[in-house]
């Protein structure tokens, strides 16, 4: 399956970076041109899966996507769009900022058993909503589970697996199972009827892997793995990790029962067992990506909510030197994107190309300096003030070190940084920055910009109001009004704005 970066699907979704690939297709980060937002696009090739039944598969795919899009649960990735184009089926989904559970496990070995319980409980909540439709996921595995920055779990690929699994007996024809053998229930491997109990078995495999570090049944071939699912008992996890509660080990063994009748009756029942092992409410200690957080601090504000997704890798472009990104091409792309109003995409391209530009041209080069200025300005234009602030401060400091504190460019960067502080709800810090800037704007022999000085004084007055110092705000604004009237006359828009504020202040005093 060959797909090019930059391809536009359905006239709207521009593919950016390949983030996953398997036998059934590919997953890309992409940009929704219409709404200027980041999305994920899954491309599937039915001819690779079903041969002559491709047309029927297309119809089933669209129908299943419509059904799954109706499942309303915060633990399911949102489906934005679906359809077919040329030889591909495409599914457009919400972009989830986080780590998939497989990578999360690899970064946190041994995985805390409390985390495993929290992941399992969240998955049970999702499965309970899915099974009520009824839909069977059929391919629950760590790669289809995302841990978001706030610790909440999101399940991917609902409905897609059920479409692709239309002919489970294909195993006997090709020797290749549909789905993931390591997580496949015995009845699914044998081509029998699947149901909610099939997903519960996969949940048992997943929990066993989180607790022990490995799936219960592994092997060098798919058929060998499936044979072990059918005939071998799983190793109890407490033999590997004695600190795991006995009740949790018992639950995992029940989920891994060969006979569906011996597994728990529902995801709801599994949740009830897991809920007894969840951590008590308090202060989470695991930082971001801690799956216990939704239980430890339910519905609490997220302290680091201002974190924004890391820049996506810049789209590949032809380069003069093999293996090196084409910075000039990326700059052209940014200018085109900004001209089309696609600011989010431009931000990601700029953020991703900066390290390559610095390596090629040098950190202090005019090319990199220009790119960083554009990056900071674009971040501000996109409302990403928290990311723009350190960029602006760095630009201001570097320019001041080269050309002095009164350099107009350095002052401009500091002024923009103060605006960021205002937007971020940090009035005291913004006030201090504006007050430090004001002498430069008022000194006609240095920066000499009376209009900018007037605007900064207005901002100082408003920030004093925000901080509760009405007397100082009143004094600042009265003196500002006098100077604006003197320079521009009483009909100037700034004078009218200041009069309104003073009128409001007078009513407050009255």
QUIHU-V803194 format. One record per pair of residues at least 4 apart in sequence whose ideal C-beta (glycine too) atoms are under 8 Angstrom apart, sorted by the first residue. I is the first residue (numbers start at 1). GAP is how many residues later the second one is. D is the distance in Angstrom with one decimal. If there is no record, write none. Layout:
i: <I;I>
gap: <GAP;GAP>
d: <D;D>
This chain:
i: <1;1;1;1;1;1;3;3;3;3;3;3;3;4;5;5;5;5;5;5;6;6;6;6;7;7;8;8;8;8;8;9;9;9;9;9;9;9;9;9;9;10;10;10;10;10;12;12;12;12;13;13;13;13;13;13;13;13;13;14;14;14;14;15;15;15;15;16;16;16;16;16;16;16;16;16;17;17;17;17;17;18;18;18;19;19;19;19;20;20;20;21;21;21;22;23;23;23;24;24;24;24;24;24;25;25;25;25;25;25;25;26;26;27;27;27;27;28;28;28;28;29;29;29;29;29;29;30;30;30;30;30;31;31;31;31;31;31;31;32;32;32;32;32;32;33;33;36;36;36;36;36;37;37;38;38;38;38;38;38;39;39;39;39;39;40;40;40;40;40;40;41;41;41;41;42;42;42;42;42;43;43;43;44;44;44;44;44;44;44;44;45;45;45;45;46;46;46;46;46;46;46;46;47;47;47;49;49;50;50;50;50;50;53;53;53;54;55;56;57;57;57;57;57;58;58;58;59;60;60;60;61;61;61;61;61;61;62;62;62;62;62;63;64;64;64;64;64;65;65;65;65;65;65;66;66;67;67;67;67;68;68;68;68;68;69;69;70;71;71;71;71;71;71;72;73;73;73;73;74;75;75;75;75;75;75;75;75;75;76;76;76;76;76;76;77;77;77;77;77;77;77;77;78;78;79;79;79;79;80;80;80;81;81;81;82;82;82;82;83;83;84;84;84;85;91;93;95;96;96;96;96;97;97;97;98;98;98;98;98;98;99;99;99;99;99;99;100;100;100;100;100;100;100;101;101;101;101;101;101;101;101;101;101;102;102;102;102;103;104;104;104;104;105;105;105;105;105;105;108;108;109;110;110;111;111;111;111;111;112;112;113;113;113;113;113;113;113;114;114;114;114;114;115;115;115;115;115;115;116;116;116;116;116;117;117;117;117;117;118;118;118;118;118;118;118;118;119;119;119;119;119;119;119;119;120;120;120;120;120;120;120;121;121;121;121;121;121;122;122;122;122;122;123;123;123;123;123;123;123;123;124;124;124;124;124;124;124;125;125;125;126;126;126;127;127;127;127;127;127;127;127;128;128;128;128;128;129;130;130;130;130;130;130;130;131;131;131;131;131;131;134;135;135;135;136;136;136;136;136;136;137;137;137;137;137;137;137;137;138;138;138;138;138;138;138;138;139;139;139;139;139;139;139;139;139;140;140;140;140;140;140;140;140;141;141;141;141;141;141;141;142;142;144;144;144;145;145;145;145;145;146;146;146;146;147;147;147;147;147;148;148;148;148;149;149;149;149;149;150;150;150;150;150;151;151;151;151;151;151;151;151;151;152;152;152;153;157;159;160;161;161;164;165;165;165;165;167;168;168;168;168;169;169;170;170;170;171;171;171;171;171;171;171;172;175;175;176;177;177;177;177;177;179;179;179;180;181;181;181;181;181;182;182;182;182;182;183;183;183;183;184;184;184;184;184;185;185;185;185;185;185;185;185;186;186;186;186;186;187;187;187;187;187;187;188;188;188;189;189;189;190;194;195;196;196;196;197;197;197;198;198;199;199;200;200;200;200;200;200;200;201;201;201;201;201;201;202;203;203;203;203;204;204;204;204;204;204;204;205;205;205;205;205;206;207;207;207;207;207;208;208;208;208;208;208;208;209;209;209;209;211;211;211;211;211;211;212;212;212;212;212;213;214;216;216;216;217;217;217;217;217;218;218;219;219;219;219;220;221;222;223;224;225;226;227;227;228;229;230;234;234;234;235;235;236;236;237;237;237;237;237;238;238;238;238;244;244;245;245;246;247;247;247;247;248;248;248;249;250;251;251;251;251;251;252;253;254;254;254;255;255;255;257;257;258;259;264;264;264;265;266;267;268;269;270;271;272;273;274;278;278;279;279;279;280;281;281;281;281;282;282;283;283;284;284;284;284;284;285;286;286;286;288;288;292;293;294;301;306;306;307;308;308;308;310;311;311;311;311;311;312;312;313;314;314;314;314;314;314;314;314;315;315;315;316;317;317;317;317;317;318;318;319;319;319;319;319;320;320;324;324;325;325;325;326;327;327;327;327;327;327;327;327;328;329;330;330;330;330;331;331;331;332;333;333;334;334;334;334;334;334;335;336;337;337;337;337;337;338;338;338;338;342;343;343;343;343;344;344;345;346;346;347;347;347;347;347;347;348;349;350;350;350;350;350;351;352;353;353;354;354;354;354;354;355;356;357;357;357;357;358;358;358;358;361;361;361;362;363;364;364;364;365;366;367;368;369;369;369;370;371;372;372;372;372;373;373;374;375;375;376;376;376;376;376;376;376;377;377;378;379;379;379;379;379;380;380;380;380;380;380;383;384;385;385;385;385;385;386;386;387;388;388;388;389;389;389;389;389;390;391;392;392;392;392;392;392;393;393;393;393;394;395;395;395;395;396;396;396;396;396;396;397;397;398;399;399;399;399;399;400;400;400;400;402;403;403;403;404;405;405;406;406;406;406;406;406;407;408;408;409;410;411;411;411;411;411;412;413;414;414;414;414;415;415;415;415;415;416;417;417;418;418;418;418;418;418;419;419;420;421;421;421;421;421;422;422;422;422;422;426;427;427;427;427;428;428;429;430;430;430;431;431;431;431;431;432;433;434;434;434;434;434;435;437;437;438;438;438;438;438;439;440;440;441;441;441;441;441;441;441;442;442;443;443;444;447;449;450;450;451;452;453;454;454;454;454;454;454;455;455;456;457;457;457;457;458;458;458;458;458;458;459;460;460;461;461;461;461;461;461;461;462;462;462;463;464;464;464;464;464;465;465;465;465;465;469;470;470;470;470;471;472;473;473;474;474;474;475;476;477;477;477;477;477;478;478;479;480;480;481;481;481;481;481;482;483;484;484;484;484;484;485;485;485;485;488;488;488;489;490;491;491;492;493;494;495;496;497;498;499;500;501;502;503;504;505;506>
gap: <20;24;25;42;44;47;4;12;15;23;25;40;85;11;10;11;12;13;310;311;8;9;10;309;7;8;4;5;6;7;25;4;5;6;21;32;34;76;79;81;83;71;73;75;80;82;20;21;22;69;17;18;19;20;26;28;68;77;79;16;17;19;331;13;14;15;26;12;13;14;15;296;297;299;329;332;11;12;295;296;298;8;9;10;8;9;10;21;6;7;123;4;5;6;4;25;26;153;20;21;24;25;136;140;17;18;19;20;23;63;64;16;17;13;14;15;16;12;13;14;15;9;10;11;12;66;283;8;9;10;11;62;5;6;7;8;311;313;314;4;5;6;7;48;60;307;309;305;306;307;308;309;58;307;57;271;274;306;307;310;41;53;54;55;56;37;52;53;54;55;56;49;50;51;52;48;49;51;115;118;45;46;47;5;17;44;45;46;47;116;120;4;42;43;44;4;7;8;11;12;15;41;43;4;7;40;8;115;4;6;7;116;117;4;113;114;4;4;4;4;32;106;107;109;4;26;31;4;4;103;106;4;21;23;28;99;102;4;20;21;22;27;4;4;95;96;98;99;4;14;17;26;94;95;4;16;4;66;68;92;8;11;67;90;91;10;13;63;5;58;59;62;64;87;57;52;53;56;57;78;47;48;50;51;54;77;78;79;80;50;53;54;78;79;82;16;17;19;69;77;78;79;81;15;16;12;13;14;15;12;13;14;9;10;11;7;8;9;10;6;7;4;5;6;5;69;63;214;50;52;58;60;51;52;212;48;49;50;51;56;191;4;5;8;47;48;190;4;42;43;44;45;46;47;4;18;41;42;44;45;46;52;105;109;4;39;40;41;4;4;38;43;185;4;6;37;104;105;108;4;7;104;103;131;4;5;99;100;102;4;174;4;98;128;130;131;132;135;4;163;164;165;178;4;95;171;175;176;177;4;91;94;95;132;4;131;157;160;161;4;33;160;161;173;174;176;177;4;26;28;34;87;88;91;172;4;83;86;87;90;150;154;4;150;153;154;157;174;4;30;31;169;172;4;17;22;30;32;80;83;144;4;79;143;144;146;147;150;4;142;146;4;27;29;4;10;13;69;72;73;76;140;4;138;139;140;143;4;4;5;6;7;25;28;69;4;5;65;68;135;136;62;23;24;27;26;58;59;60;62;63;7;18;20;21;24;25;62;65;23;24;27;41;50;56;60;61;5;18;21;22;26;40;41;44;63;4;5;15;43;59;62;63;66;4;39;41;42;61;64;65;64;67;11;12;13;8;9;10;11;61;7;8;9;10;4;5;6;142;144;4;5;6;141;139;140;153;155;158;138;143;144;152;155;133;135;137;138;139;140;141;142;143;139;141;142;138;4;4;4;4;18;14;13;14;23;29;11;10;20;23;26;4;22;4;6;8;4;5;6;7;18;20;55;19;47;48;46;4;7;12;45;49;4;5;9;4;8;41;44;45;48;23;33;35;36;43;19;22;23;32;4;5;18;42;45;4;9;12;13;16;17;44;75;4;15;43;44;72;5;6;7;10;11;73;4;6;10;37;40;41;40;4;65;4;70;71;4;63;66;4;62;4;68;4;55;63;64;66;67;70;4;54;55;56;59;62;4;4;52;64;67;4;48;49;50;51;52;59;4;10;11;12;51;4;4;41;44;45;48;4;7;8;26;29;44;48;4;5;6;7;26;29;30;33;37;41;4;23;25;28;29;27;4;18;19;40;8;11;12;15;17;7;10;5;6;8;9;4;4;4;4;4;4;4;4;5;4;29;28;18;19;22;4;5;13;17;4;7;11;12;15;4;6;8;11;4;5;4;32;4;4;26;29;30;4;26;29;4;4;4;13;19;22;23;4;4;8;9;10;8;9;15;5;6;4;4;5;6;9;4;4;4;4;4;4;4;4;4;4;14;17;13;16;17;16;14;15;16;17;14;15;13;14;6;8;9;12;13;5;4;6;7;16;19;4;4;4;4;80;118;79;76;78;79;41;36;37;39;40;41;36;40;39;11;16;19;34;35;38;39;42;15;18;34;9;8;9;12;13;16;8;11;4;5;6;7;10;4;6;32;36;5;28;31;4;4;26;29;30;33;34;40;44;4;4;4;19;20;23;4;22;40;4;4;16;4;12;15;16;40;44;4;4;5;6;8;9;12;4;5;8;40;4;4;35;38;39;4;38;4;4;32;4;28;31;32;35;37;4;4;4;21;24;25;28;24;4;4;18;4;14;17;18;21;4;4;4;10;11;14;4;5;7;10;4;6;7;6;5;4;5;34;4;4;4;4;4;26;29;4;4;4;19;22;23;4;22;4;4;16;4;12;15;16;19;37;40;4;39;4;5;6;8;9;12;4;5;8;36;39;40;40;4;4;34;35;38;39;34;38;4;4;28;32;4;28;31;32;35;4;4;4;21;22;24;25;28;4;20;21;24;4;4;14;15;18;4;14;15;17;18;21;4;13;4;4;8;10;11;14;4;5;7;10;5;4;6;7;6;5;35;4;5;34;37;40;41;4;4;39;4;4;4;26;29;30;36;4;4;4;19;22;23;4;19;22;37;41;4;4;16;4;12;15;16;19;41;4;11;4;5;6;8;9;12;4;5;8;37;41;4;4;36;39;40;4;39;4;4;29;33;4;29;32;33;36;4;4;4;22;25;26;29;25;4;19;4;15;18;19;22;4;6;7;6;7;8;9;11;12;15;8;11;4;5;4;5;4;4;37;4;4;4;4;26;29;30;33;40;4;39;4;4;19;22;23;4;19;22;36;39;40;4;4;16;4;12;15;16;19;37;40;4;11;39;4;5;6;8;9;12;4;5;8;36;40;4;4;35;38;39;4;4;4;32;4;28;31;4;4;4;21;24;25;28;4;24;4;4;18;4;14;17;18;21;4;4;4;8;10;11;14;4;5;7;10;4;6;7;6;5;4;5;4;4;4;4;4;4;4;4;4;4;4;4;4;4;4>
d: <8.0;6.4;6.2;7.2;5.3;7.1;6.0;6.6;7.7;6.1;7.4;6.2;8.0;7.5;6.0;6.6;7.3;7.7;4.8;4.9;6.5;6.6;8.0;5.7;7.4;4.9;7.0;6.7;5.1;7.6;7.4;4.4;8.0;6.7;7.3;6.0;7.5;6.0;7.7;5.2;7.8;7.0;6.3;5.9;6.8;8.0;6.3;5.4;5.5;7.9;4.6;7.1;5.9;7.3;6.4;5.3;7.7;7.6;5.8;5.8;4.8;6.0;7.5;4.5;7.9;5.0;6.4;6.6;4.8;5.6;6.3;5.8;7.7;5.6;7.7;7.6;6.5;4.6;5.5;4.9;7.5;6.0;7.6;5.6;5.4;6.6;5.8;7.6;6.7;3.8;7.6;7.7;4.8;7.4;7.8;7.3;7.9;8.0;5.5;7.5;7.3;6.2;7.8;5.7;6.2;4.9;3.9;5.8;8.0;7.6;7.8;7.3;5.1;6.2;7.2;5.0;7.8;7.1;4.9;7.9;7.1;6.5;7.7;6.2;7.9;6.6;5.4;7.6;5.3;6.9;4.4;7.6;7.3;7.2;6.2;7.1;6.6;7.0;4.5;7.0;5.0;7.8;5.1;7.5;7.6;7.6;6.4;6.6;5.1;6.1;5.1;7.0;7.7;6.1;4.4;7.1;7.2;6.2;7.9;7.4;6.2;5.5;6.6;7.0;5.3;7.9;7.4;4.7;7.1;5.1;7.3;5.9;7.1;5.4;7.5;6.9;4.4;6.9;7.7;7.0;4.8;7.3;5.5;7.6;7.2;6.6;4.3;7.6;7.5;7.2;7.5;7.1;6.2;6.2;7.7;5.4;7.9;4.1;4.3;6.0;7.4;8.0;6.1;6.7;5.0;6.3;7.0;5.9;5.5;7.6;4.7;7.2;7.4;5.6;7.8;7.9;6.5;6.9;6.3;6.1;7.8;6.7;8.0;6.9;6.7;5.2;6.2;6.3;6.0;5.1;6.6;6.3;7.4;7.5;5.0;7.7;4.9;6.6;6.1;6.5;7.2;8.0;6.7;6.2;4.4;7.5;6.0;4.7;6.1;6.3;3.8;6.2;5.9;7.9;7.2;7.6;7.8;7.0;6.8;6.6;7.9;6.5;6.3;4.8;3.4;4.2;7.6;7.7;5.9;6.1;6.0;5.9;6.8;6.9;7.5;7.3;5.8;4.1;7.5;7.1;6.0;7.6;5.9;3.8;7.7;7.0;5.7;6.0;5.9;6.0;7.5;7.4;7.0;5.6;5.9;5.0;5.2;6.1;7.6;5.3;6.9;5.2;7.7;6.7;4.0;6.8;7.3;5.8;7.9;4.5;6.4;6.8;7.8;7.7;3.9;7.7;6.8;4.9;6.8;7.6;6.2;6.8;5.1;7.1;6.1;6.6;7.3;7.7;4.6;6.2;5.2;7.7;6.5;5.9;4.5;4.8;5.1;4.0;5.8;7.3;6.5;4.7;4.8;7.4;7.1;5.5;6.0;6.9;6.4;5.5;7.8;6.5;5.5;7.6;6.2;6.9;3.8;7.5;4.1;7.2;6.1;7.9;7.6;7.8;6.6;8.0;3.8;5.2;6.3;6.3;7.9;5.0;6.4;6.7;5.4;6.4;7.0;6.1;7.7;7.2;7.3;5.8;6.4;6.6;5.7;5.8;4.7;6.9;7.4;7.2;7.9;6.5;6.0;7.2;6.8;5.0;7.1;6.6;6.5;7.7;7.8;5.3;5.7;6.3;7.3;7.5;7.3;5.2;6.2;6.2;5.8;4.0;5.3;7.8;6.2;6.7;5.3;4.7;5.9;6.5;7.6;6.5;7.5;4.1;4.3;7.4;5.9;6.3;7.4;7.5;5.9;7.9;7.9;6.6;4.8;6.4;6.6;7.7;5.2;8.0;7.2;5.2;6.9;5.7;4.4;6.2;6.2;7.2;6.8;6.9;3.9;6.7;6.9;6.0;7.4;7.0;6.2;7.0;6.0;7.5;7.9;6.1;7.4;4.4;7.2;4.9;3.8;6.6;7.0;7.7;6.5;6.2;7.2;4.9;5.8;7.1;7.8;7.2;5.5;7.6;7.1;3.9;6.6;7.0;4.3;5.2;6.9;7.8;7.9;5.0;7.7;6.2;8.0;6.3;7.7;7.1;7.3;4.2;7.2;7.2;6.2;7.3;6.7;6.6;6.7;6.2;5.3;6.1;6.4;5.9;5.9;7.8;7.2;7.5;5.7;6.3;7.5;5.1;7.6;4.2;5.3;5.2;6.1;7.0;6.2;6.6;7.3;6.1;6.1;7.8;3.5;7.7;4.9;6.0;7.4;7.7;6.2;7.5;7.4;6.4;5.4;4.0;6.3;6.6;7.5;4.9;7.3;4.5;6.8;7.9;6.7;6.3;6.9;6.4;4.7;4.9;6.1;7.3;5.9;7.2;7.6;7.1;4.4;7.9;6.5;6.8;7.8;6.2;5.1;5.9;4.9;7.6;6.1;7.6;4.7;6.4;7.7;7.4;6.1;7.3;6.2;7.4;4.9;7.6;7.4;7.6;7.5;6.4;4.6;4.9;6.7;3.4;5.7;7.8;7.8;5.4;6.3;5.8;6.6;6.3;5.7;6.3;6.2;4.8;6.1;8.0;7.8;7.5;5.9;6.5;4.3;7.8;7.2;4.4;5.8;7.3;6.0;7.0;6.8;4.9;7.1;7.1;6.8;7.9;7.5;7.5;6.6;6.5;5.1;6.4;6.4;5.2;6.4;7.5;5.5;6.9;6.4;7.4;4.5;4.3;5.5;7.7;6.7;4.6;6.8;6.8;6.0;4.4;4.7;6.8;7.3;5.0;5.0;7.4;6.6;6.4;7.0;7.4;7.4;4.6;3.7;6.6;7.3;7.5;6.3;7.7;5.3;4.9;5.4;4.1;6.7;6.5;7.9;6.5;6.2;7.3;5.3;5.3;4.3;6.0;6.7;7.4;4.2;7.3;6.5;6.6;6.8;6.7;3.9;5.3;6.9;7.5;6.4;7.5;6.6;5.5;5.3;6.2;8.0;6.7;6.6;6.8;6.3;6.5;7.8;7.6;6.6;6.3;6.3;5.9;7.8;7.0;6.3;5.5;7.9;7.7;2.7;4.2;7.7;6.4;5.8;6.2;7.9;6.9;6.5;6.2;7.9;7.9;5.1;7.0;5.8;6.8;4.7;6.4;6.1;5.4;6.9;7.2;6.1;5.0;7.7;4.4;7.7;6.2;5.6;7.4;7.1;7.7;7.4;5.0;4.7;6.7;7.5;6.6;3.9;6.5;6.4;5.6;3.9;5.3;6.6;7.2;6.5;7.8;3.5;4.3;7.7;6.2;6.1;7.1;6.4;6.3;6.8;6.6;6.4;6.2;8.0;4.5;8.0;7.1;7.8;6.7;4.8;6.1;7.1;5.5;6.4;6.0;5.3;7.7;5.2;6.1;5.5;5.3;6.7;4.8;5.5;5.7;7.2;6.0;6.3;6.5;7.0;7.1;6.6;6.5;7.9;5.9;6.5;6.5;6.5;7.6;6.9;5.1;7.2;6.4;7.4;7.0;6.0;5.9;5.8;6.6;7.0;3.7;4.9;7.6;7.8;4.4;5.0;7.5;5.1;7.3;6.3;6.7;6.9;6.3;6.0;7.6;7.7;6.7;7.4;4.9;5.2;6.4;5.6;7.6;7.5;5.7;7.0;7.4;5.7;7.9;7.3;7.4;5.3;6.3;4.6;4.8;5.9;7.7;3.0;6.6;7.2;6.3;7.4;5.2;5.8;6.1;6.9;4.7;7.6;8.0;5.6;6.9;5.5;7.8;7.1;4.8;7.6;2.9;4.7;4.4;6.2;5.1;6.2;5.4;7.9;7.5;4.9;3.9;4.7;7.7;8.0;6.9;6.9;7.8;6.6;4.2;3.9;6.3;7.4;6.1;6.9;7.4;4.9;6.2;4.3;7.8;7.6;7.2;6.9;6.7;6.5;6.2;4.3;6.4;6.4;6.0;6.3;4.6;6.2;7.4;7.0;7.9;6.6;6.4;6.4;5.8;7.8;4.2;6.6;7.8;7.1;6.3;6.2;5.7;6.2;5.0;5.4;5.6;6.9;7.8;6.3;6.4;4.4;7.6;5.1;4.0;6.8;7.5;6.8;5.1;7.0;6.2;6.3;6.3;5.7;4.5;6.8;6.1;6.4;6.2;5.5;6.1;7.4;5.3;6.0;5.4;6.8;6.1;6.1;6.6;6.5;6.3;4.3;6.1;6.4;8.0;5.7;7.1;6.2;7.0;5.8;6.7;6.5;6.4;6.3;5.7;6.0;5.1;5.6;6.9;4.8;7.9;5.1;4.0;4.6;5.6;6.8;6.0;7.2;7.0;7.5;6.8;6.1;6.4;6.2;6.5;7.7;7.9;6.4;6.1;6.4;6.3;7.7;6.1;6.3;6.4;6.0;6.4;6.1;6.6;5.2;4.0;5.1;6.4;7.6;7.2;6.3;7.8;6.2;4.4;7.5;5.1;3.7;6.7;7.5;6.6;4.7;6.4;7.5;6.9;7.8;6.0;6.3;7.9;4.2;4.5;5.3;7.6;6.2;7.2;5.9;7.5;5.5;6.4;5.8;4.4;7.1;7.3;6.2;6.4;6.2;4.8;7.5;5.1;4.2;6.6;6.2;7.5;7.9;5.4;6.3;6.2;8.0;7.9;4.6;6.1;4.8;7.9;3.7;4.7;6.6;6.3;7.9;6.6;5.8;5.5;5.0;4.0;6.7;6.5;5.1;6.1;4.2;7.7;3.8;7.4;6.8;7.8;6.8;7.7;7.9;7.1;5.5;7.9;4.5;6.4;6.7;6.2;5.8;6.6;6.5;6.2;6.2;5.5;7.5;5.9;6.6;6.4;6.5;6.3;7.7;5.8;6.7;8.0;6.0;7.6;7.4;6.6;6.6;6.4;6.6;5.1;3.8;5.2;6.9;7.7;6.4;7.7;6.1;4.6;7.9;4.7;3.8;6.3;7.6;7.1;4.5;7.2;7.3;5.9;5.9;4.8;4.4;5.4;6.6;6.4;6.5;6.3;7.7;5.8;6.2;6.3;4.2;7.0;6.9;6.4;6.5;6.4;5.1;5.5;5.2;7.1;6.4;6.3;6.1;6.0;6.5;5.4;6.9;7.2;6.1;5.4;4.7;5.3;7.9;5.2;7.8;5.1;3.8;6.0;7.8;4.9;6.5;6.8;4.0;7.8;6.2;6.3;6.2;6.6;6.4;6.4;6.5;6.4;6.8;5.7;7.8;6.0;6.5;7.3;6.4;6.6;6.3;7.9;4.6;6.5;7.4;6.1;6.6;7.1;6.4;6.1;6.4;5.7;6.7;4.9;4.2;4.2;6.6;7.7;7.0;6.5;7.5;7.3;6.4;4.6;7.7;4.8;3.8;6.3;7.6;6.6;4.5;7.7;7.7;6.0;6.0;6.3;7.0;7.6;6.5;6.2;6.2;7.0;6.2;7.0;5.4;6.6;6.3;6.3;5.3;5.9;5.5;7.6;6.8;6.7;6.6;6.2;5.8;6.2;6.1;4.7;6.6;6.9;6.4;6.2;5.6;5.7;5.3;4.6;6.8;6.5;5.1;7.7;5.7;3.8;7.3;6.8;7.7;5.6;7.2;7.6;7.2;6.3;6.4;6.3;6.6;6.8;6.3;6.1;6.5;6.4;6.3;6.7;6.5;6.6;6.3>
